[in-house]
Amino acid sequence: MISPWDRWYSSSCCLCCHVRTGTIILGIWYMLINAVVLLILLTALSDPHQYHLTSAELANDLDVMDDANMCIATAISLLMILICGMATYGAYKQHAAWIIPFFCYQIFDFALNTLVAASVLIYPNTIQDYLHQLPGNFPYKEEIMSMNSVCLVFVVLLFIGCILAFKAYLIGCVWNCYRYVSGRGTAGVLVYVTTNDTTVLLPPYDDTMAIPAKHAPPPYTSA
């Protein structure tokens, strides 16, 4: 009987490349995105005139809060670069354990997006509240707000559903890469053990074995 994991297992992704290649490309892509975000955050932290505050009384508190949030975001970006680098290195060098943190991040990200979709479905008015918080120069803001609420919820859920489907496919690719690398490592260990067993479990020595005279055991002599 074939298990569900084996049924969905495949060594290729995107119908053209190997799962190792796809995982390496995905890890590099995530590293580039987080590197750009990290560069933007560091640039914002280095600029002392980046905040526009309307209340002078709350200026110091808001500066501390903004700096703290940006420091947290910087730490998260560094952590993501490390995790994506580990996945890229693990797929390239075929170390399965290095891929696990990136796979766990994908599961966590998928769960968060699923919660967002559930919140939109349960509380559809949050979409309108979010649109009101957008800046006035946001593209097509008025057209989106003028749409029917049911149609707007359907469009948002359809968009989130497409994102979830794509993320689920990427999770499957990384999982297949992990299984492929783990399988190759297990096969290598089995070959190694079999070779050692074959070497150790040699047949006993007899006179018919072609061993040079200098390596032959000395003849037995009685006292």
C-alpha positions in Angstrom: 0.0 0.0 0.0 1.4 3.4 -1.0 1.4 6.0 1.7 0.1 9.6 0.9 3.7 10.9 1.3 5.0 8.5 -1.3 2.1 9.2 -3.6 2.9 12.9 -3.8 6.7 12.4 -3.9 8.4 13.6 -7.1 12.1 14.4 -7.9 11.2 17.3 -10.2 9.5 20.6 -9.7 8.0 23.2 -12.1 8.0 20.3 -14.6 11.6 21.2 -15.7 14.1 21.2 -12.9 15.2 18.9 -10.1 13.9 19.5 -6.6 17.4 20.2 -5.4 17.8 22.9 -8.1 14.4 24.3 -7.2 15.2 24.5 -3.5 18.5 26.2 -4.2 16.8 28.8 -6.5 14.0 29.3 -3.9 16.6 29.8 -1.1 18.6 32.3 -3.1 15.4 34.2 -4.1 14.3 34.5 -0.4 17.8 35.6 0.6 17.8 38.4 -2.1 14.4 39.6 -0.9 15.4 39.7 2.8 18.7 41.3 1.8 16.8 44.1 0.1 14.5 44.5 3.1 17.5 44.5 5.4 19.2 47.2 3.3 16.1 49.4 3.5 15.8 49.0 7.2 19.5 49.8 7.8 19.1 52.9 5.5 16.1 54.0 7.5 17.9 53.5 10.8 20.8 55.5 9.7 18.7 58.5 8.6 17.8 60.6 11.7 15.1 62.6 9.8 13.1 59.6 8.5 10.1 60.2 10.9 7.4 62.8 10.4 5.8 63.5 13.7 2.9 65.9 14.2 2.9 65.8 18.0 6.0 67.1 19.8 5.0 65.6 23.1 5.0 62.1 21.7 8.1 62.5 19.6 10.5 60.8 21.9 8.2 57.8 22.7 7.4 57.3 19.0 11.1 57.4 18.1 11.8 54.7 20.7 8.9 52.6 19.5 9.9 53.0 15.8 13.5 52.2 16.5 12.6 49.1 18.5 10.3 47.9 15.8 12.9 48.4 13.2 15.6 46.7 15.2 13.2 43.7 15.6 12.5 43.7 11.8 16.3 43.9 11.2 16.9 40.9 13.5 14.1 39.0 11.7 15.6 39.8 8.3 19.0 38.6 9.4 17.5 35.4 10.8 15.7 34.8 7.5 18.9 35.3 5.5 20.5 32.7 7.8 17.7 30.2 7.4 17.5 30.6 3.6 21.3 30.3 3.4 21.2 27.0 5.4 18.5 25.6 3.0 20.6 26.6 0.0 23.7 25.0 1.5 21.9 21.9 2.6 20.3 21.4 -0.9 23.7 22.0 -2.6 25.8 19.8 -0.3 23.0 17.3 0.3 22.7 17.8 4.0 19.0 17.1 4.9 19.2 18.6 8.4 20.0 22.0 7.0 16.8 22.2 5.1 14.5 21.6 8.1 14.5 25.2 9.4 13.5 26.6 6.0 10.7 24.0 5.7 9.4 24.9 9.2 9.4 28.6 8.2 7.3 27.7 5.1 4.8 25.8 7.3 4.6 28.8 9.7 4.1 31.3 6.8 1.4 29.1 5.3 -0.4 28.9 8.6 -0.4 32.7 9.0 -1.8 33.2 5.5 -4.5 30.6 6.2 -5.4 32.6 9.4 -5.6 35.8 7.3 -8.0 34.1 4.8 -10.1 32.8 7.7 -10.3 36.2 9.3 -11.4 37.8 6.0 -14.1 35.1 5.7 -15.3 35.5 9.2 -14.9 39.3 9.5 -15.4 40.8 6.0 -15.6 44.3 7.3 -11.9 44.3 8.1 -11.2 44.8 4.4 -13.0 48.1 4.4 -11.2 49.1 7.6 -7.8 48.2 6.0 -8.7 50.2 2.8 -9.5 53.3 4.9 -6.0 53.1 6.5 -4.3 53.1 3.1 -2.7 56.4 2.0 -4.8 58.7 -0.3 -2.4 58.3 -3.3 -2.7 54.4 -3.2 -3.5 53.2 -6.8 -7.2 52.4 -7.5 -8.1 53.0 -3.9 -11.4 54.7 -4.7 -12.4 52.1 -7.3 -11.7 49.3 -4.8 -13.7 50.9 -2.1 -16.7 51.5 -4.4 -17.0 47.8 -5.2 -19.7 45.6 -3.7 -18.6 44.1 -0.4 -19.5 40.6 -1.4 -17.6 40.9 -4.6 -14.6 42.5 -2.8 -14.5 39.6 -0.3 -14.6 37.1 -3.1 -11.8 38.8 -5.0 -9.6 39.0 -1.8 -10.3 35.3 -1.0 -9.5 34.3 -4.5 -6.2 36.2 -4.4 -5.3 34.7 -1.0 -6.3 31.2 -2.3 -3.9 31.5 -5.3 -1.1 32.6 -2.9 -1.8 29.7 -0.6 -1.9 27.2 -3.5 1.5 28.5 -4.7 3.0 28.4 -1.2 1.7 24.8 -0.8 3.4 23.8 -4.0 6.7 25.3 -2.8 6.3 23.5 0.5 5.9 20.3 -1.5 9.0 21.0 -3.5 11.1 21.6 -0.4 9.7 18.5 1.3 10.5 16.4 -1.8 14.1 17.8 -1.8 14.4 16.9 1.9 13.2 13.3 1.1 15.5 13.0 -1.9 18.6 14.2 0.1 17.6 12.0 3.1 17.1 9.0 0.8 20.5 9.5 -0.8 22.2 9.7 2.6 20.4 6.6 3.8 21.4 4.7 0.6 25.0 5.9 1.1 25.0 4.6 4.7 23.6 1.2 3.6 26.2 0.8 0.9 28.9 1.7 3.4 27.6 -0.8 5.9 27.2 -3.5 3.3 30.7 -2.9 2.1 32.1 -3.1 5.6 30.1 -6.3 6.3 31.4 -7.9 3.2 34.9 -6.9 4.1 34.6 -8.2 7.6 32.7 -11.4 6.9 35.4 -12.9 4.7 35.5 -16.7 4.5 38.1 -18.4 6.6 41.6 -18.9 5.4 42.5 -22.1 3.6 45.3 -23.3 1.4 43.4 -22.7 -1.8 43.5 -18.9 -1.3 46.0 -17.1 -3.4 48.0 -15.3 -0.7 51.6 -14.4 -1.3 54.1 -16.4 0.8 55.3 -13.4 2.8 51.8 -12.8 4.0 51.0 -16.4 4.7 50.8 -17.5 8.4 53.8 -19.5 9.7 53.4 -23.3 9.7 52.3 -25.0 12.9 55.1 -26.9 14.6 54.7 -29.0 17.7 57.0 -28.5 20.7 
